[in-house]
Amino acid sequence: MPIPLDLAADAVEAGAQQAAVELGGVDLRPGMVLTDLLSGSEMGVAWTEEMKRRIDPLTADDVAEVIAFAVGRPRHVSLPEILLMPAKQL
């Protein structure tokens, strides 16, 4: 049974809020990130390959590098929000 879209969106938002707490208050909002989530189907693999060609999505390393930067700031530096997007997704 498919998950209703609004329920899935609420779960993503709750995860983002928890991540912000764990990152010391930094609200990290990444755009498209390349994952293995869609690798279980031919249609998912085809879609992923098309997105890689068109958008050149972020990698886990891209996101990890930004997280390391954010949590490494001195205490007197506030970085409340980061919007991280592939250049072609804008």
DAZIVEN-V436460 format. One record per residue. N is the residue number from 1. RES is the residue in three letters. PHI is phi in whole degrees, 0 to 359 (* if undefined). Layout:
n | res | phi
N | RES | PHI
N | RES | PHI
This chain:
n | res | phi
1 | MET | *
2 | PRO | 293
3 | ILE | 278
4 | PRO | 302
5 | LEU | 302
6 | ASP | 294
7 | LEU | 292
8 | ALA | 296
9 | ALA | 297
10 | ASP | 297
11 | ALA | 294
12 | VAL | 296
13 | GLU | 297
14 | ALA | 297
15 | GLY | 296
16 | ALA | 295
17 | GLN | 294
18 | GLN | 294
19 | ALA | 297
20 | ALA | 298
21 | VAL | 297
22 | GLU | 290
23 | LEU | 265
24 | GLY | 73
25 | GLY | 95
26 | VAL | 281
27 | ASP | 266
28 | LEU | 267
29 | ARG | 241
30 | PRO | 278
31 | GLY | 280
32 | MET | 292
33 | VAL | 242
34 | LEU | 290
35 | THR | 226
36 | ASP | 265
37 | LEU | 302
38 | LEU | 260
39 | SER | 284
40 | GLY | 276
41 | SER | 221
42 | GLU | 297
43 | MET | 295
44 | GLY | 296
45 | VAL | 295
46 | ALA | 297
47 | TRP | 297
48 | THR | 299
49 | GLU | 297
50 | GLU | 295
51 | MET | 293
52 | LYS | 298
53 | ARG | 288
54 | ARG | 277
55 | ILE | 249
56 | ASP | 55
57 | PRO | 298
58 | LEU | 294
59 | THR | 252
60 | ALA | 300
61 | ASP | 296
62 | ASP | 301
63 | VAL | 293
64 | ALA | 299
65 | GLU | 297
66 | VAL | 290
67 | ILE | 298
68 | ALA | 300
69 | PHE | 298
70 | ALA | 297
71 | VAL | 282
72 | GLY | 271
73 | ARG | 288
74 | PRO | 299
75 | ARG | 301
76 | HIS | 279
77 | VAL | 258
78 | SER | 258
79 | LEU | 230
80 | PRO | 288
81 | GLU | 211
82 | ILE | 229
83 | LEU | 254
84 | LEU | 246
85 | MET | 229
86 | PRO | 297
87 | ALA | 304
88 | LYS | 279
89 | GLN | 275
90 | LEU | 298
